[in-house]
């Protein structure tokens, strides 16, 4: 929830001295996309609400009105009337004619997914995507760009249009209404456990234990989390297009144990939630690694999809990938970093509701890993520290 409290900013890693980037530009701007809440972080956490009040760009945004109302015909919002000096006035990028600019885009949202798009008055401009999640990509042109929580992009634009005009770049909400009642079951449902709404993976809802995994595994504190690993798949006859026949789930804290330097393929399969005709977008983030996005598809993943629809030649390298409603995403990574790494939906309330898994890699090599004392200060390892002075 720290992102929603304003404890964030853009961290830019420049190319090293003497390193030439594979594209050129004359200037750059940073656009930080976030959501704006009219509730405190504490209220959000207690209510597990993931529906913000409004989106913002570089901490500016409009509430109960739209700057784009007069340009588009699919909104009922009132037209904002701003003089230009207000705190909520739009962020302005001042450019020179016939120059190429790099826009660094990052999303730190806690509930919204965004669609970055050109407004009609910006017709003729193209955004050229050149980087995603810190990795260069083969450049390609787009008119709009989906960006989800935890993702970052660099796009190039060239100011070659009429210099007497102003041109808009709009950010709209993707995949849900901009406001719904602040209730636990609004768009968050997947399964039920003890009367509470939970998300689950293969019918296991993740419940993080009080003791951090890394110290638990290194010091063999086996009682601190479930020793039975989570299932590797779900039933082949599960109907992803309809609510579950049995809405009940179980909670667990087990981990997937991976051999060091093994190659791991993941198929993320999105399904219908508890209510009929409801399925949500989820941006999934893997800590400690990049992964290749091999493909996306609609409906239920099949063996034929694996044979014919995956890009095994030049897939993009990312660390966050979205899974769309009633759809699947195929990912691949190499388990080359000893440790315990979370892989979860980047909407933080969804993690608290169980939508995540843990990968334990190179467990036999953890004895070489020096664990910071702060990572041992909770749960069972804290007691061991006090008794045995593990610091």
N, C-alpha and C positions, 0 to 999 in steps of 0.2 A: 504493500500500500504506500510505500515511500514515494513512488512516482506521483501519486495523486496528491501528496502533501507538498509537492514542489521541490523535493530533494533530488534534483536531477539536472542534467545539462548535457550538451553534446561534447563528447571526447573524440577529438580528431587526431589520428595518427598520420603524420606526414610521410611521404616517401623519403627514404634515406638519402643522404648526401651522394650525389652522383648517379642516383637512380632516376631514370626518365620514365614518366608515365606514358602509357600507350595512346594518349590523346592530348590535345592541347586546348587551352582556354585562356581568356583574357582577364577573367575575374571570377569570384565565387561568392555565393550566399549560402547561409545555413538556415534551414527551415525545420524547426522542432515542432512536431505535431503531438498534441496531448489532449486530454479531456479535462473538463472543468466540472467541479462538483460543488453542490450547494449543501453538502453534508460533510461533517468532519471525518477524518480517517477512522476514528474510533467507531463512529456510527456505521461506516461502510463495512468494517471488519465484523462487527456484531451482526449486521444484517446480511452479510455476504451479498451485498448488492453490487451488480456489475453494470448498472445503467447510469452513466453520467448525465449531467444536465445539458452540456453543450461541448462541442469541440473547440480547440484553439490552435492558432499558429503563432509560435514565438510568444505564447502567453497572451495573445489578443484574440478575441472572439466576440460574437454577438449572441444575445439571449433573447428569445421571444421575437426576433425579427431576422431578416436575411438580407445581406447585401446583394444577393443574386435574384431576388424575387422578380424584378422587372425583366430579367433575361431568360428565365426558364418558366415553363408552364406546368411543372409537376410539383409545385409547392404551394401550400396554403398560408405560408408565413407572410407577415407584413413586411413591406420594404423598410429597411433601416434608413433613418434620416440622420446622417452624421456630418459634422462640419469638418472633421479631419484631425482635430486636436484631442479628441476623447481617448481615454485609455483603451476603449474597446474598438477604436477605429482600426481599419485593416492595416496589416503590415505592408509597407511599400518597398519595392525593389527598384532603385534608380539605376538605369542602364544607359550606355552610350550606343548610338546606332552602329549596326554592322559589327558587333562584337559577339564573341561566344562566351557564355557564362556557365559555370558549373553550379548546380543546385545540389547541395548536400541535404538529403531528406532523412529524418529519423522519426520513428514513432515510439513514444513512451506511454501510450494509452493504457488504461486499466480496464476499459470496457468497450471502447469503440474500435471498429475497423474503418479505415478511411479509403475513399476513392479520390485520388488527385486527378483533376481533369482540367482541360482547357474550356473556358467559357466561349460562347459563340463569337464574341468580339475578338477572341484570340485566334480565330481561324487562320490557318496558314502557318502557324508555329508548330513545330514538332519537338517533342522531348526525345532525346537520344539517351537510352540507358547504357551506362558504361561501367557501373560498379554496383554490387549488391552484397550487403553484409561484410564489407571489407575485402571482397574478392572482385577482381576485374572480370568482366563478361564480354563476350562478343557483342559489339554495339548493335542495338536495334532501335527502330523508331516506334514511338507510341503516341497516341493522343490522350490516353489516360493511364493511370497506374494504381493498382491496388497496393496498399501498404498496411501492414498489420502490426500489432503490438510486438515490440522488440526488433523490428526490421529496420534496415537502413538501405538507402540507394544514393547513387550520384547520377544525375541526368544533365545533359548539355542542352542549352537553348541558344539560338542565335538571334540577335535583335535586328532582323532584316525586314521588319514590317514598317508601316507608315509611322514615322517618329512623332507625328502630331497627335497620335491616339494613345490612350491607356489600354492595357490588356490585362485580363483577369486570369488568374489560376485559382480554381475553386477546390475546396476540400469538402467532400460530402460523406455522410455516414453510410457504411456498407453493411448490409446483412441484417439490420434491425432498425426498429423505429428509434427516432432520436429521443423519445421519452416514453417510458412505460411505468406503471405503478411500481414503487419500490417494494417488491415482494420476492420472497425466496424462490417461488416457483415460476417466475416470469422468464421464460426462455432459458432456464438453467436445468431443467429436469432431465434425468436419465434413468435413475433407479431410486428405490426406497430402502432405507435401512433404519430400523427402530423408529419409524414414523418420520424420519428426516429425509429430505431430498438430497441425493448424492449423484455425482458423476462416477462412472466406473470404467475400467479398462478390462475387457474379458471378464466382466462381472466381479471384479475386485476393485473396491474404492480405496485409494491410497490414504492411509492414516500415518502421517509422519510420527515416529517415536520421539520421546523426550531426549534420548541419547543420540548424538550425531553418528551417522553410519561409519564414517572413516575411522574414528577411534574405536568404535565397537568391533569392527573387523580386524583392525591391526592388533588390538589387545585381547581378541578372542572372547568378548563379552557376549556370548551367544544368546543370552536371555533377553537382550535389549530389543530385538526385532524378530519378526517371524522368520524361521529358518526354512520354511517351505517357499520356494520361488513361485511367482505368479504364473498363471497359464500362458503358454506361448501362442495360443490362438483361441478363437471362439467357435462354437458349433457351426459346421458347414451349412446346416439348414436354417440358420438364423435369418429372419426376414428383416433386413435393414430399412425397409420402406414403411414399416408399421411399428406402433408402440410394442414394447416387449410383452409377450404373453404372461410372463411371470415378472412383475416389476421389482421383486426383491433382489437385493445384492448383499455381499459381505464386504467387510473392511479388512485390510491387510497391510503389512509393512514389509513384505518380502522384496527381494531384489533379484534382478537377472544377473547371474554370474557369467562373465565373458572372459574367454582366454585372451591374454595379451596379444595384440597385433592380429586378431581375427577380424574378418570382414563381416559386417552385420547388415542385413537387409531388413527394413521395417516397412510394413504396409499399415498405414493408418486408415481405418475404415470408419466413416461417419455413418450414424444410423438415426432413425426417428427417435424422438424423445418420448416422454410419457404421454404427452398430448398428441392427438392425431395431426398430421401434416405440419410438424414442427421439427426442424433440425437447424443447428447453428454453425456458423463459421468458428473455427478454433485455430489460432496461430500457435504452433508447437515450436518450442525452443530447446535445444540440447546444449548443456553446459560443457565446457572443456573441449569441444570439437567443432569442426565444420562437417557438413555432410553433403552428399550429392543428391539433388532432387531428380530422380529418375523419371518421374511422370505423375500426372494427375488423371483422374477419370471419373465419370458419373456412374452412379449405381454401385453395385457390389463387385469387388475385385474378383477376377477369375484367372485361371491358369492361362487362358488365351490373352488376357491383358498383359500378363508377365512375359509372354512370348513375343507379342507384336507391338505393344504400346509403350515400352520403356525405352528411354534414350540412354544407351550404353556407350555412346561415342563421345559426346561432349556435353554432359549434363552440367548445369550450373552448380557452383559450390556455395552453400549457404550455412547459416546456423539457426535460422528460423524459417519454417514453412507452414503454410496454411492448409487446412483441410476443409473443404467446402461442404455445404449441406448435401446429404445423401450422396456422398462421393468418397473417393479414396485418394491417398497420396502415397507414393513409393519413394523411400529414402534409402541411402546406403552410407555407412561410415566405417572407419577403421578404429577398432578399440585399442589405440596405441598410447593411452595416457593412464597409468596406474592411478586408481582412486575410485570414488563413488560419485556418479554424475547423475543429476536430475534431468529428466526429459518430460516436459509438462506443457500444458496450455499456458500461454503467457498472460492470459487474463487471470490476475492473482486470485480473485474469489473462486474461480474454477479449480485452482490448485487446492484451496482450502476445502473444497467439496469433493476432492478425491481424484481429479483428472490428471494423473501423472504416473510415471514409473521411475525406477532407479536402476542404473547400470553399474555393477561393481566389476572393474577391469583390473586384470593383473594382480589378483588378490595376493598371490605368493610374493609379489615384489613390494608389497606395502611396507615391509620391514625397513626398506631403504628410504621411505618417505618420512621426512620430518614434519610432524603435524604441529601447527601453531598452537600455543597453549590455549588461546581463546576457543579453539575448536574442540577442546576437551573439557570445557568448564560446565557442561550440562549433563544431567542424568547420571547414569552409572559410572561413566568415566570420570566425572567430577569427584565421586566418592573414592575412586581408585587414586586420583591425583592427591587427594587429601591424605590417604593412608600411605601410599607408596612414593609420593613425591615424584611423579612421572615427569614433571617439568624439568 
